Amino acid sequence: MYAKLNIIFLFTACVVFRTCDADDQRNNKAGKVSTRLLFTIEPSEGPASGGTQVTITFSHDLPNGPQNFHCAFGEKVVSAQSFFVSPEAAGMPALLCQTPAAQARSTVTVRVSLDGIKYSSGPRFYFHDPIGSVFGGSRALLSNAEQDHDL
């Protein structure tokens, strides 16, 4: 029997939001830096079926103004489920986003948007194969010193 060991890494990414005009976009040139953010994600992996709750914690206060929070896992964009102040991270702002379904054994870049338009690139998230049977019906043999039982 093999035991699966899950190791969760806490990734930190320095993220820069950029504003680009039409000429910059055509020429693939970066525009002016408007905001610099530092954040972590936890966890950094989950099943390819999706549904993993990922906490994105910022290392400092966010800019003032209206905000429309979104997270992207690769090219799949999801709305942030909640915005809160994290007691585990000394009261820093945080987002909660749920991963979409993705291809198993794939790694994608996590991106965050404070306005739903400009996205930052950040740490990476790994989608692994499902663990165990989702449908049940598996048979197991339990053994002890006195007798064996077939379940």
N, C-alpha and C positions, 0 to 999 in steps of 0.2 A: 504494500500500500504506500502511496506517495502522499505526502502532505504538501499542500501549496502554501508557500510563504509569501504573504503580501507585504511589500515594502512601499510605503507611501513617501514620496519626496515632496518637500515643500519648495516650490519653484518661486523665484523672485524675478521679475522682469522690469526693466526700466522702459517706460513707454512714452513715446512722443507723439502728440497729435499734431498734424500739420494741416495747414490750409493751402489749397492749390487753386489757381485760376485755370481757365480753359487752356491757355498756352502751356502751363506747367504739366497739365494732364496729358496733352498731346505729345509733349517732349519727354514725359516721364521724369520730370524734375520736381524735387520737393520744394514746397513753398515755405512760408514763415512758420517757425515753431510757435504754437499758441499756448500749449499747456504741456507740462512734463509731469508724468505720473509714475509712481512706483507701486506695484501690487504683487500679492501672492495668490496662489490658488490652492485649494484643499478640497477633495483629494485631486491627484493628478492622473488618475486612471479610473476606468469603470467599464461595465459591460457594453458591448456593441448594440445591445437592444435599447440603450438610452435609459433615461430616467434617473441618472446619478445627480444628486444635489451638489453643486459645486459652489463653494464660498470663495468669492473674490474679495480680498481685503486690501484696502489702500493703505499706504504707509503715512499719509498725511491728509489733511482736509481737502475736499474737492472744491473746485472753483464755484463761486456763487452764480446764481442764475437758474433759469428753467432747465430741467434735466429730464431726458427720456432714455432711461438706461436699457441697453441691449448687450447681449453676449453673442459671440459667434464662435462656433467650434468648426474650424475649417471654413467652408463656405455656407454652412447652415447657421442662420441667425435665429436667436430666440429672445423674447422679451425677458428682462430680469423679473423674477418672481417677487422679489422684495429688496428694499434698500433699508439698511439698519446700521446701528452703531454696535460694533463688536466688543463685547466685554472681555473676550479672550485676547484681543489685540489692543489693549489700553484705550478703548473707546474710539478706535479708528473707524471710518466709514467702510461699509462692506455691501456687496451685492450677493444675492442668491440666484443662481441660474441652474436650470435643469438641462442635462445633455440630451440632444436629439439622438435618434438611432443613427448608426454609422457602420461602415465596413469594419468587420472584426480584424484585429491585428493591425490597426492603422493608428498613426500618430498625427494629430492636427494641431495647428496653432490656435490658441485661445485669443480672441480679440474682444475688446470692450469699447463700447460707445457711450458717451454721456449725453449725446444729443440724437442718437438714432441715425446720424448721417456720417460723421467722421469716426473711423475705427482705429484703434491702436493695436499693434501686434504685440503679443506677450509670450508667456510660457506655453508649453506644449502639453496636450492631454492625450493619453493612450487609451484606445478602445480595445479591450481584450475579448476573447471568446467567452460565452456564458459559462458559468461555473455550476456544475450539477444539473440535474434534471428539472426542467420547468414543469413537466407533466406528471411526474410521479410514476408509480407502477414499478419501480426498481425493486429487485429482490436483494436482501442482505442476509448473511449468515452471521449470527451472533454466537460467540463462544465464551464459555467460562469453565472453571475447573470441574464443575459438577455435570453439566450437560450442554449439548448444542441445540439451538432452536433455529428452525428455518422460518423466516418471516415472509 
